[in-house]
Amino acid sequence: MKKPSAKIRAEIAKLQEQLKLAETREAERIGRLALKAGLGEIEIDEEELQAAFEGLTKRFRGGQGATTGGKKGVGDSSGQASTTSVASGAAAGGTGEA
């Protein structure tokens, strides 16, 4: 039996809300870790920081990490951040700042 489109839309809306809450939790967790690591006290361009997070993601996923934006080619191929040590995890694309 096929679902009516209104029911599908309602399910999508519910899932979008769940996604938003999950991304907020993840952003808060990563933000807390970043502050503990001292990232809140340094001056760094957001694109450079995004690239560092992507490099870290790739490092912990064994080179399987996919990039989601930011500058390509920033940092070295070893997955180490060029200017700072970054807390584990990838920044959720603009879902919130800590």
C-alpha positions as CSV (number, residue, x, y, z in Angstrom):
1,M,0.0,0.0,0.0
2,K,1.3,3.4,-1.0
3,K,1.7,6.2,1.6
4,P,-0.1,9.5,0.9
5,S,2.2,12.4,0.1
6,A,1.0,14.3,3.2
7,K,2.2,11.4,5.4
8,I,5.6,11.3,3.6
9,R,6.0,15.1,4.0
10,A,5.3,14.7,7.8
11,E,7.9,12.0,8.1
12,I,10.4,14.1,6.2
13,A,9.7,17.1,8.5
14,K,10.2,14.8,11.6
15,L,13.5,13.4,10.2
16,Q,14.7,16.9,9.4
17,E,14.1,18.0,13.0
18,Q,15.9,14.9,14.3
19,L,18.8,15.7,12.0
20,K,18.9,19.3,13.2
21,L,19.0,18.2,16.8
22,A,21.7,15.6,16.1
23,E,23.9,18.2,14.3
24,T,23.4,20.6,17.2
25,R,24.6,18.0,19.7
26,E,27.6,17.1,17.5
27,A,28.5,20.8,17.0
28,E,28.3,21.4,20.8
29,R,30.4,18.4,21.6
30,I,33.1,19.3,19.0
31,G,33.0,22.9,20.2
32,R,33.6,21.9,23.8
33,L,36.5,19.7,22.7
34,A,37.9,22.5,20.6
35,L,37.8,25.0,23.5
36,K,39.5,22.5,25.8
37,A,42.2,22.1,23.2
38,G,42.7,25.9,23.1
39,L,41.2,26.6,19.7
40,G,39.1,29.4,21.0
41,E,42.2,31.4,21.9
42,I,44.0,31.4,18.5
43,E,43.4,33.5,15.4
44,I,42.8,31.3,12.4
45,D,40.8,31.7,9.2
46,E,37.7,29.6,9.1
47,E,38.6,28.1,5.7
48,E,42.0,27.0,7.1
49,L,40.4,25.6,10.2
50,Q,37.8,23.7,8.1
51,A,40.7,22.2,6.0
52,A,42.5,21.2,9.2
53,F,39.3,19.4,10.5
54,E,38.9,17.7,7.1
55,G,42.5,16.5,7.3
56,L,41.9,15.2,10.8
57,T,38.8,13.4,9.6
58,K,40.7,11.8,6.8
59,R,43.4,10.7,9.2
60,F,41.0,9.0,11.6
61,R,39.1,7.4,8.9
62,G,42.2,5.9,7.4
63,G,42.3,8.1,4.3
64,Q,38.7,7.4,3.5
65,G,37.3,10.8,4.6
66,A,35.3,12.8,2.1
67,T,35.7,16.6,2.0
68,T,32.7,18.8,2.3
69,G,34.1,22.2,1.4
70,G,36.9,24.5,2.3
71,K,40.1,25.1,0.5
72,K,41.5,22.1,-1.4
73,G,45.1,21.3,-0.8
74,V,45.6,23.1,2.5
75,G,47.7,21.1,4.8
76,D,49.9,18.2,4.0
77,S,49.0,14.7,2.8
78,S,49.9,13.1,6.1
79,G,46.6,14.4,7.6
80,Q,48.3,16.5,10.2
81,A,47.1,20.0,10.8
82,S,49.8,22.5,9.6
83,T,49.3,25.2,12.3
84,T,47.5,23.6,15.2
85,S,46.4,20.4,16.8
86,V,42.6,20.0,16.4
87,A,40.1,18.0,18.5
88,S,38.8,14.8,16.9
89,G,35.8,15.2,14.6
90,A,34.7,17.2,11.6
91,A,33.0,20.4,11.9
92,A,29.3,20.2,11.0
93,G,28.9,22.6,8.1
94,G,27.7,25.8,9.8
95,T,25.2,24.2,12.2
96,G,26.4,26.3,15.1
97,E,29.3,27.8,16.8
98,A,30.6,27.0,20.3
